[in-house]
Amino acid sequence: MAHVSQDEALLEAFRQNQDIHSTTAAAVYSIPLEEVTYNQRRFAKAVNFGLIYGMGAFRLARDSELTLAEAENYIKEYFARFPGIQAYLDETKAAAKSQKYVETLLGRRRYFPVFGGSMSGSNRQLWLRAEREAINHPIQGTAADIIKIAMLNLHQKLKDRRGQMLLQVHDELLLEVPEDEVDEMRSLVVTTMSQAYKLDVPLKVDASVGQNWLALKD
């Protein structure tokens, strides 16, 4: 979201290596970053994802302990703090309705023929759903593109090694490697994934090691 929206507050948070959900909580609650509580961060995380994908004040109030008025004010404060996100949402919906498609950063399109009709009657819910999906596609679609690039690059680098990829789960890769190559492979995987695609914010990659999937540890 920081890259596609070019919201300066979001970009700066990433540049400063800040936790984006804590940053959001601090901004909206108007408190210092170090005073953000666990519950405030958890709430901000849910809101970060929810508002981006079309959550309104009614649902925010329903899913939290806020009143409707408090939820409306929270959303107002959120978009005042991150105006680039609001601009991205508005511009993406307008573009989708105009050209009937949106694209990932790598050019993969998703078409929305529903925007060729009217928004009236039974078509209204289809329109609203398409709006949410149009906002979602450039972000999550790009993430899907990037993980596939990382997999292709890693596949090439594994050809002369004993390690192998086993699974891809969303933005996670599971590999099986000999114990005597763990450190080397860990570095290789982190570097390859973090360099898969250049964005205006760093692609942060964490790696865990374990004898099996259940036992993985940092």
Number of C-alpha atoms within 10 A of each C-alpha: 18 20 15 16 20 18 19 16 18 24 19 13 18 18 12 9 12 13 12 17 21 24 23 26 26 20 20 20 16 11 12 12 16 9 11 19 13 10 10 17 19 14 17 23 17 14 21 17 13 14 18 16 17 17 15 13 21 14 13 22 17 12 11 13 10 15 14 16 11 14 20 17 13 19 18 13 16 22 15 14 18 19 17 20 24 18 14 18 20 13 14 22 19 14 13 22 21 12 13 18 19 24 18 19 19 12 12 14 15 17 14 18 14 16 19 11 10 11 14 9 7 9 13 13 12 12 20 13 13 20 22 17 19 26 21 20 20 23 19 15 18 20 17 15 19 21 21 16 17 20 19 13 16 19 14 10 14 15 10 8 12 11 18 15 14 9 11 13 8 10 12 13 16 15 16 17 17 11 12 8 12 15 10 10 20 17 11 14 22 16 16 19 24 17 18 19 18 10 12 12 17 15 15 11 14 11 14 11 18 13 10 9 11 7 9 11 11 7
